[in-house]
Every structure is written in structure tokens, then in C-alpha cells.
């Protein structure tokens, strides 16, 4: 099947969510190269955006450059430490806006996150645009409502995890 014959997909990655849920569930890191290979085999990748937090950390910058080399556009938001010690740094609104902006040009969307806040968005994409959205997440740390809202839920397994 040529790239032209493949369905056009948009990939949206909640990097922090995937990092922490994979570390918590599997004690391993997500394998973005393996994921990209699986996606590009099945789909024509129209857009792929990874949403991350910028902390000025060299190791994180190297990781973000790896994502860019794979083919992801990396969007960064500064890490905000509040006076009370709490922190802020989620991309929920940014991911939502981008998914809505790309909806008309795609055949399918893929969201990597376990955050149940995205369930409403997936329902809207399905109802308004008839656009299926698959979700990839850690089985026990992905919100049930998000799994139910997905066209398909894909549990992250060993094929998508880096071996130590």
C-alpha cells in the first residue's frame, strides 16, 4: 500500500502523561521509534505533535531533539513552580485546540494519554466530524471514561517499551 492509499492520521502525544504512566506501570520508558514505525506502516502521518514541558534540563532537551529527529513537532510550555510549592505544566487546552484545528484534514486521530479530561474532546470529534480517535495508554492508569470514548484503546505493551 502506497502512502497515498493509507488513511491520513494525526498523532498527539501528552509526553508527561506517557512518561509517568509508563514509569509507574512498567518501570520502563515509552519507545517512540517503535511507535512511529507502527504508525507509519499503517497510516500516512499528516501531523505528529509531542507536547512537553521545558525545564531547562539538558537531558530533557536531548530527548526532545530525539522526538524531532523521529518526525514529531515538539511544542514546549515552561514549567511553572507556584509560590505554594505546587507546579503547573499541563497541555490539555493546547492539545485540544490542535486536535480541533486538524480534525477536518484527517481520517483518524491518535492520542497518547491516559487523562480522562480528553474524553469529552473525543466524543466531540466523533459526533461533529465523524472522526475516530484511538488512544494509547497504560492499562491501569488510563481513565475508564477515556477508554470508553476512544474508537479503539491500545494498551501500551512490551512492543512499545524500551528494554533496559
C-alpha positions as CSV (number, residue, x, y, z in Angstrom):
1,X,0.0,0.0,0.0
2,X,1.5,3.3,-1.0
3,X,1.5,6.3,1.3
4,X,-1.2,7.9,-0.8
5,X,-3.6,4.9,-0.2
6,X,-3.1,4.9,3.5
7,X,-5.5,6.8,5.8
8,X,-4.2,10.2,7.0
9,X,-3.6,10.3,10.7
10,X,-2.7,12.9,13.3
11,X,-0.8,11.9,16.3
12,X,-1.0,13.9,19.6
13,X,1.3,13.0,22.5
14,X,0.9,14.1,26.1
15,X,4.6,13.5,26.8
16,X,4.5,14.0,30.6
17,X,1.5,11.7,31.0
18,X,3.0,8.9,28.9
19,X,6.4,9.2,30.7
20,X,4.9,9.0,34.2
21,X,2.3,6.3,33.4
22,X,4.9,4.1,31.7
23,X,7.4,4.5,34.5
24,X,4.7,3.8,37.1
25,X,3.1,0.8,35.3
26,X,6.1,-0.8,33.6
27,X,9.2,0.7,35.1
28,X,10.3,1.4,31.5
29,X,10.2,4.3,29.0
30,X,8.0,4.5,26.0
31,X,9.6,3.6,22.7
32,X,8.8,6.5,20.3
33,X,10.8,4.9,17.5
34,X,8.8,1.7,17.7
35,X,5.5,3.6,17.9
36,X,6.5,5.7,14.8
37,X,7.3,2.6,12.9
38,X,3.9,1.0,13.7
39,X,2.1,4.2,12.8
40,X,3.9,4.8,9.5
41,X,3.4,1.2,8.5
42,X,-0.4,1.7,8.7
43,X,-1.0,5.4,8.1
44,X,0.1,8.4,6.2
45,X,1.3,10.6,9.1
46,X,-0.1,14.1,8.4
47,X,0.9,15.6,11.7
48,X,2.6,14.4,14.8
49,X,2.9,16.7,17.8
50,X,4.5,16.0,21.1
51,X,3.6,18.3,24.0
52,X,6.3,18.6,26.6
53,X,7.3,20.9,29.5
54,X,10.5,22.9,29.3
55,X,12.6,22.9,32.5
56,X,15.9,23.9,31.0
57,X,17.2,20.4,31.7
58,X,19.9,19.1,29.3
59,X,18.6,15.5,29.3
60,X,15.1,16.6,28.5
61,X,16.4,18.8,25.7
62,X,18.2,15.8,24.2
63,X,15.0,13.7,24.4
64,X,13.1,16.5,22.7
65,X,15.7,16.6,19.9
66,X,15.2,12.8,19.5
67,X,11.5,13.3,19.1
68,X,12.2,15.9,16.5
69,X,14.5,13.6,14.6
70,X,11.9,10.9,14.6
71,X,9.4,13.3,13.0
72,X,7.5,14.9,15.8
73,X,6.9,18.6,16.1
74,X,7.7,19.3,19.7
75,X,5.7,22.0,21.5
76,X,7.1,23.3,24.8
77,X,5.5,25.1,27.7
78,X,7.5,26.4,30.6
79,X,7.4,24.6,33.9
80,X,5.7,26.9,36.4
81,X,6.5,26.5,40.1
82,X,3.9,28.3,42.2
83,X,4.7,30.1,45.5
84,X,2.8,27.5,47.4
85,X,5.2,24.8,46.1
86,X,2.7,23.2,43.7
87,X,3.5,23.0,40.0
88,X,1.7,23.7,36.7
89,X,2.6,22.4,33.3
90,X,-0.2,20.5,31.5
91,X,-1.1,20.8,27.8
92,X,-4.7,19.8,27.9
93,X,-6.0,23.0,26.3
94,X,-3.2,23.2,23.7
95,X,-3.7,19.5,22.7
96,X,-7.5,20.1,22.4
97,X,-7.1,23.2,20.2
98,X,-4.6,21.4,17.9
99,X,-6.8,18.4,17.6
100,X,-9.8,20.5,16.7
101,X,-7.7,22.5,14.2
102,X,-6.6,19.4,12.4
103,X,-9.9,17.5,12.5
104,X,-11.1,18.4,9.0
105,X,-8.0,17.2,7.2
106,X,-7.6,13.8,8.8
107,X,-9.1,10.3,8.5
108,X,-8.1,9.3,12.1
109,X,-6.5,10.7,15.2
110,X,-4.3,9.0,17.7
111,X,-3.9,10.4,21.2
112,X,-1.3,9.1,23.6
113,X,-2.5,10.0,27.1
114,X,-4.4,8.4,30.0
115,X,-6.0,11.7,31.0
116,X,-9.8,11.4,31.3
117,X,-10.2,15.1,30.6
118,X,-9.8,14.2,26.9
119,X,-13.0,12.0,26.8
120,X,-15.2,15.0,26.1
121,X,-13.0,16.0,23.2
122,X,-13.0,12.5,21.7
123,X,-16.8,12.5,21.9
124,X,-17.0,15.8,20.1
125,X,-14.6,14.7,17.4
126,X,-16.7,11.6,16.8
127,X,-20.0,13.4,16.8
128,X,-19.2,16.6,14.9
129,X,-16.5,15.3,12.4
130,X,-17.2,11.5,12.4
131,X,-13.5,11.3,13.2
132,X,-12.3,8.2,15.1
133,X,-9.7,8.7,17.7
134,X,-7.6,5.8,19.0
135,X,-6.0,6.1,22.5
136,X,-2.7,4.6,23.6
137,X,-2.1,4.4,27.3
138,X,-1.1,2.3,30.3
139,X,-3.9,-0.1,31.1
140,X,-4.3,0.6,34.8
141,X,-3.5,4.4,34.6
142,X,-5.8,5.3,31.7
143,X,-9.1,6.7,32.8
144,X,-12.0,4.4,32.0
145,X,-14.0,7.3,30.5
146,X,-11.2,7.9,28.1
147,X,-11.0,4.2,27.1
148,X,-14.8,4.2,26.5
149,X,-14.6,7.4,24.4
150,X,-11.9,6.1,22.1
151,X,-12.6,4.4,18.8
152,X,-10.0,1.8,20.0
153,X,-8.0,1.7,23.1
154,X,-4.5,0.3,22.7
155,X,-2.8,-0.8,25.9
156,X,0.9,0.0,25.8
157,X,2.8,-3.3,25.9
158,X,6.3,-4.5,25.6
159,X,6.4,-3.8,21.8
160,X,6.2,-0.1,22.7
161,X,8.5,0.0,25.6
162,X,12.3,0.4,25.7
163,X,14.1,-2.6,27.1
164,X,16.7,-1.6,29.8
